[in-house]
């Protein structure tokens, strides 16, 4: 029975680790979703700004305004590039947390399978023991009956 308790403790620990990995995975997924939303907003803002500046440029605009526009769009493109790099990092983090989660789930499933097998083996051993006791009792009763018949023949 102590073997089952140690496996139960290992299962509890593995379940805690799996839950921890699941929590990290969920946080990584949220971070990636948030980052993707930010990237989409930056790209949308850059596209809208570009359209407005094209309209402004079609009207006679000073050279200084056009340079400011060009500089601003360059900074927006730089921010988009940085956000894409951040997305790559967040995606890699998500992949790592997913891998850790799958490993934790596999470990937990393996321990549960070991527990089930050990339980089945113990039930089987218990059944065999009970059957052996019943067989021994039946044999004992048979010997008593045969001994009684043998002694009855002598009388």
Helices and strands as residue ranges (DSSP letters): H 2-58, H 63-154
